Amino acid sequence: MKTAFRIISFLEGVSYLLLLFIATPIKYIQGNEAYVKMLGMPHGILFMLYIVLAIVLRKEMKWDSKSFTIILLCAIIPFGTFYVDKKYLR
């Protein structure tokens, strides 16, 4: 389960960065919404999987409330999921 969470965490982080730093600027600079539409749904699904897997893994990994809150908040901070992988999953 931990390996699955690490993979989802990585993919969620990459999709968030692509959405934030590539798709959104293209949308507002060029007026082309195609990339946001293309990346938005996969990112949303990965985000939900990240949250669900974090909840499932909480007991197994013995995360206290503070650590668990940080792990959840890292899903909305750019590069946050990479921090979670390095600090809590290795």
N, C-alpha and C positions, 0 to 999 in steps of 0.2 A: 504494500500500500504506500509505503514511503517513496518508493521509486516512481510510482504513478504520480504522486503529489509533486515530486521534483520535476518530472516531465511537464505536467500541467502548469506548474509554477513558471518554468522557463518559457513555455509557449505563450502563456498569458502575458508575461513581461515583454516578450518580443512583439506580440500583437498590439499591446498598449503603446509601445514606443513607435511602431509603424503608424498607428492611428494618430498619435499625438504629434509626431514630428514630420510625417510625410503626407498622410492623407488629409489632415486638417488644413495645413498650409496650402496644399493644392486646391482644396475646396474654396478657401477664401481669397487666394491670389489669382487663380485661373478660373474660378467659378465652376469647376468640375467636381461634382459630388460622387462620381463613380467609385473612387477609391475608398471614400468613407462608407459607402453602401457595401462595398466588397469586403472591407475589413471589420465593419461594425458588428455584424452578426457572429462571426467566429470569435471575436474578442468577447462579446457578451456571454457566449456559451462557455468559453474558457474561464471567464471571471466567475461565473456561477459554479463551475466545477472546482475551481480553486477554493471558494468559500466552503462548499460542501465537504470537500476532502480535508480541509483544515479542521472542520468540526468533527469529522470522523476520526482524524488522527490525534485529536487533542488528548484523549485518554492514553492512547498507545505511546505517545511521545512524552507524556507527563508534563505538558506545558502548563505553567501557572497562569492565572488570569492576566497578569501584565504581559507575559510573553505572547499569549494567545491574542490579546488585543493588538499588540504590535504586528503580529503576523497577519491579522485581518486588515489592519490599516495599510500595510505595505502593498496591498493589492491596488490601492488607489494612488499611490505615490510612484512617479516614474523611477524605474530601476529598483523599486522596493522588493519585488519578488526575487531579484538576484541577491539582495541583502539577506532575505529569509533563507535562501538556499545555503549561503555561506555560513550564516550564524547559527541557524536552528536545524538544518537538515544534514549537515556533514558530520 
